[in-house]
Amino acid sequence: MIKGILFDKDGTIIDFFAVWPNLAREVIPKFIRQNEIADEDGTIQKDLLERIGLSEDKVNPRGAFAYKSYGEIADDICAALTDHGVLIEVYIIYMQIKDLFKNTIKNSTPVYKTFTDMPDLMRGLKKKGIFIGLATADIQESAEKMLNDLYIMDFFDYIGADDGTRKPKPNGEMIMEFREITGLKADEILVVGDTFNDMLFGKQNGTGTAGVLSGVSDKEDFDDMADYIIETVAELPELIDKINGEEK
């Protein structure tokens, strides 16, 4: 019986492609300028984007930018810079990248494109008695801004995001926090996300998993780790009814 849903954010609740690739292509050049890195021909910029999984017209579903936290992305950037003979401490990279993304978002007006009427979806889930949580690699401030801008913050019983100390997915810390708040068992929770990492997050920690095709992944990218695959979160109410009906 599914009694709780733990949502991923980007690619699941909102359209990843409408926000993040353009932001990254704005932030990486700012990072290079901030550190006065010589890159006249753009080679380092191109390499940094590719290292985090962004080519000119594609996002790698297993690349860092598709699912990793800022700390993990900083590790990948640090390794890429080292290959170019540029030595910057990974913690400094982490702080700079996090602040650059936060400030760029704050100074812009991101369009949070969704895949259905999210307040209506949330109301429907609550009517079914479902606990609702968020588990994202994004920072706390950015995650809360998105929920507020979409007018769905009050539906969430739990918000798990990068607060500087919380372990990123697929570590099970956010699932445990959600369970502690709701009193749910792991097998009463459905993790819903758009990456293999989301599915691994659920599978390793005893929950059900539902992959959505609205983000960076195709069916094969889930590598048989998704118990269910749906086009978008709009199909969740029907899926929950199906799962819970089968288990009665």
HELIX and SHEET records of a PDB file:
HELIX    1   1 PHE A   16  ALA A   18  5                                   3    
HELIX    2   2 TRP A   20  GLN A   34  1                                  15    
HELIX    3   3 THR A   43  ARG A   51  1                                   9    
HELIX    4   4 ALA A   64  TYR A   67  1                                   4    
HELIX    5   5 TYR A   70  ASP A   83  1                                  14    
HELIX    6   6 VAL A   90  LYS A  106  1                                  17    
HELIX    7   7 MET A  118  LYS A  127  1                                  10    
HELIX    8   8 GLN A  140  ASP A  149  1                                  10    
HELIX    9   9 MET A  153  PHE A  155  5                                   3    
HELIX   10  10 GLU A  173  THR A  182  1                                  10    
HELIX   11  11 ALA A  186  GLU A  188  5                                   3    
HELIX   12  12 PHE A  196  GLN A  204  1                                   9    
HELIX   13  13 LYS A  219  PHE A  222  5                                   4    
HELIX   14  14 VAL A  233  GLU A  235  5                                   3    
HELIX   15  15 LEU A  236  GLU A  247  1                                  12    
SHEET    1   A 6 TYR A 158  ASP A 162  0                                        
SHEET    2   A 6 PHE A 131  ILE A 139  1                                        
SHEET    3   A 6 GLY A   4  PHE A   7  1                                        
SHEET    4   A 6 ILE A 189  GLY A 193  1                                        
SHEET    5   A 6 GLY A 208  VAL A 212  1                                        
SHEET    6   A 6 TYR A 228  ILE A 230  1                                        
END                                                                             
